[in-house]
């Protein structure tokens, strides 16, 4: 069973000051997860595990990049129907990310990527990114929706990536990133959730997915989790290198419109 790489260590919370100071780090990735029910087969920290696992893979490939300790609480009010889900308000998450970003300035890091692995976190993360840029000039990149991105990137391969909550792809990323936390023997084949709706409707997740999880997690594997991470690296790292060459500023390299 493949397991995520352990070296070089890029996670700030596990590094000494000497290791950080000798690493020439000029960029950071902030994983943002959640604490919520994902079915009997997955841990409550599934989103945080996924965000950190993908962030580590990107940081190691990119170089000179620290992975900050993850924010393990998200905007999960719509999941409170299931026990032990813990939620924060959207403005609370916005200010948490903003405060963390402002702390980086004192350490000469002004290039930040926010990687969020939970749907409720997108708007607060974007709000924080805009505040950090407008108020401090910090360059911020934002990545969310890793399941949809992996599905598109791996289309036509052996991997059929779902976008379900607690389904195949989420169990796969946990089996790859933190297999000791999963109980795959408890997974059951559930219908896939329809993701193709013309507008986003805010409301309780209980009315959408009655069991609180969906998708056929019995088909999950660490190999699929590894493929998801590799797809994220192949998608994100070349773009971030282009961004680096352009001073971490938006430009024609993004739009492909040149003077």
Secondary structure, DSSP 8 states (H G I E B T S, - for coil): -------S--BGGG--HHHHHTTT--EEEEEE--B----TTS-TTHHHHHHHHHHHHHHHHH-SEEEEEEE--B--GGGTTSTT-BB--HHHHHHHHHHHHHHHHTTT--EEEEEE-SGGGHHHHHHHHHHHHHHH--EEEEE--HHHHHHHHTTTSS------TTSHHHHHHHHHH-GGG--GGG--B--------SS---S-GGGTSTTS--SBGGG--HHHHHHHHHHHHHHHHHHHHHHHHTTT---HHHH----
